[in-house]
Amino acid sequence: MSQAPPRTAAPLPAERSPVEPTSPAAATYRERCARFAAERDRLDRRLRRVGYARLAVFASAVAVLVWGLVTGALALVAAAAACGVGFVALVVYHERVARTRRRYATLWQLDAEALRRLARDWDGLPQRPPPPEAAAHAFAADLDLFGRASVFQLLGAVSTPPGAATLGRWLLHPAPPASIRERQAAVGELAPLLDLRDELALRGRLMGPASADPEPFLEWAEGEPWLTCRPGLLWAARALSLGACALLVAQLVGVVAQPWWLACALANVALSQTAGKQVDLLLDRVASQASAVEHYAEVFAALAGTSFQAPLLQRLQAALGDGPLGAARQTRSLARRVRLTYLRLSMFYFPVQTLTLWNFHTLALLEGWQARTGARARGWLAALGETEALAALASLAHDEPTWAFPTVADDDPPLYTARGLGHPLLPDAVRVTNDVEVGPPGTFLLVTGSNMSGKSTLLRAIGVNAVLAQAGGPVCATALRLPPVTLGTSIRVQDSLEQGVSYFMAELQRLKEVVDLAERAQADGTRTLLFLLDEILQGTNTAERQIAARRVILHLVANGAIGAVSTHDLTLAEHPDMAAVARSIHFTEQFHSGPDGPSMSFDYTIRPGVATSTNALKLMQLVGLDLDDGAWR
């Protein structure tokens, strides 16, 4: 469990600013940020100098050309041509320097974000939308898995769509123990490889928004070639373009007196306006990943050039292949062909297309790659997605070296046993840890305590660490052992005006889902339900709430589930049936008197037994609601 250390409650508590992290990981990131920033700034200065030189050479070329044309001096025209060549060279060099500068600027950004993650500075971190299936998993919202100040933000930068999808799936769907152990070994190996992990994140960032959805490209890659399955159309395009070019050259050299090439050009226009429209649609599907393809190629090359020891990383590397048919070479080959589609954005495209049917020949080259390699592209991206998800978990292992890799095993009886358990979303400076045990089946953990004392945070700490454990990552604890579990939670319940669902009904529906999960888990026998219920059934009167809550909890316990229930109701465990299965712990508060009036503080430390105090009236005093009973008569 983790909460802030003892603090004094005040009517309007001030927001804490992020604490500057001082860990070894923070020192590493600061050094890298300084190095990348220095290189970025050096390249900025070079870009300015090259820009000035480019402008000067262009102006010189124009001036010398005009002078040469006016005076008729061929030497000056030749000098202007030489200046033009120099200008083109400077343009190419400027773009190369700009690309390198973007690289270092992005690397600086990635390591600066790592510092913000260490400080839990959530507003300084990018957010990704949750995966569509997250809405079907209530624990995703209850445990803050996605969105601002979430587990997804805490993990390392995940920049490619396959990586984000894979990591989201791992957080929502627990892996079997054997897979967890394989992931842990891979995460441990990737943790110190900062340069490789930054390269993965860098390439994803440089892909830009065009890489948002690779599915249209993958559907094309896995589909049947369109143009090459129509050999008559393909050969007609080749013959017409060859005829147009040959007749044009023949007229220019005087072999043919009439512009017969125009007949071929008109036929090319007709073909472009008919079959050419389907060709353009297919090219659009490939070009949608144009900016991503080159970066995928660089990522594949980086992974192929790294020697791994973890079996999972070796399998992922093998899935990318090696040699001429490997992912790196084949993706680079595709990138060269995709560059041919860029001509469609040029002002010269129409005359070139009219003369040569450029889009037909470009699609034919792309379909050659499609027929030979396209079926393997989805597997390459899936392997990349798994590698990037492992790298994100490895970032957490690198940043938090005192956190432990948990043991997930089919123990009998199943127990969730943690030492030094904390909430991973809280910064080190404000986290308080506790030893926690949930289970065995036939019991549940009853957590009592006053308002603000830490009950809900304890439940979330238990659940979030179970998610991290079963995703294959480290957990915020010095030790954690748990069985394979399915999570069932009722922590953050909301009513719905649109659907006409009251808070009480929404909570009942959530509890029904948890009960159904427990029954399915018992019937299936492969996983134990870990339930986390926070202040359940608040929307009804006390007497009925006690009866209903007791029935739900006892039914879950009878179905072999383990879990924790937090409550303000200090009498919930007094019923004999509940007393027989409840293991009670509590949090408490301390009251102080001072020159500014009464105050209250919390130490967020677990104590055995049921709480012996409440603080609702004291909190009313602290916020200025110390009202006399007579005011209501």
Secondary structure, 3 states (H helix, E strand, C coil): CCCCCCCECCCCCCCCCCCCCCCHHHHHHHHHHHHHHHHHHHHHHHHHHHHHHHHHHHHHHHHHHHHHHHHCCHHHHHHHHHHHHHHHHHHHHHHHHHHHHHHHHHHHHHHHHHHHHHHCCHHHCCCCCCCHHHHHCHHHHHCCCCCCCCHHHHCCCCCCHHHHHHHHHHHHCCCCHHHHHHHHHHHHHHCCCHHHHHHHHHHHHHHCHHHCCCHHHHHHHHCCCCCCCCHHHHHHHHHHHHHHHHHHHHHHCCCCCCCCHHHHHHHHHHHHHCHHHHHHHHHHHHHCCHHHHHHHHHHHHHHHCCCCCCHHHHHHHHHHCCHHHCHHHHHHHHHHHHHHHHHHHCCCHHHHHHHHCHHHHHHHHHHHHHHHHHHHHHHHHHHHHHHHHHHHHHHHHHHCCCCECCEECCCCCCCEEEEEECCCCCCHHHCCCEEEEECCCCCEEEEECCCCCCHHHHHHHHHHHHHHHHHCCCECCCEEEECCEEEEEECCCCCECCCCECHHHHHHHHHHHHHHHHHHHHHHCCCEEEEEEECCCCCCCHHHHHHHHHHHHHHHHHCCCEEEEEECCCCHHHCHHHHHHEEEEECCEEEEEECCEEEEEECCCCEECCCCCCCHHHHHHHCCCCCCHHHHC
